[in-house]
Amino acid sequence: MKLYTMIVAPNPAKVLLYLAERQEAGADLPIERVEINPFEGELNGDAHLARSPFGTVPVLELDDGSYIFESLATSTTLRKNSLIMQCCLRTWKRAPMRKR
């Protein structure tokens, strides 16, 4: 996976903080970080607009070549892919849903 970020933006900072917390907790998240430079026009370049139609960051490129370009969706995807959550899901059972 690749995470496209920009150093001066708040939304990528949220995702980077989440990654730092997960790595500190022992999660193995092999993510390559790619820095987008807005001062050189990379944010509105064709390559980045192909990844994010709105030209925003962060953008998470998944292993299958698809892209996720919202910070909350990126954090949620990373949470689902982290080894800690996979271990928890194996050992804990979800509570059954109540019917109304």
HELIX and SHEET records of a PDB file:
HELIX    1   1 PRO A   10  GLU A   24  1                                  15    
HELIX    2   2 PRO A   38  GLU A   40  5                                   3    
HELIX    3   3 ASP A   46  ARG A   51  1                                   6    
HELIX    4   4 SER A   71  ASN A   81  1                                  11    
HELIX    5   5 LEU A   83  THR A   91  1                                   9    
SHEET    1   A 4 GLU A  32  GLU A  35  0                                        
SHEET    2   A 4 LYS A   2  THR A   5  1                                        
SHEET    3   A 4 VAL A  59  GLU A  61 -1                                        
SHEET    4   A 4 TYR A  67  ILE A  68 -1                                        
END                                                                             
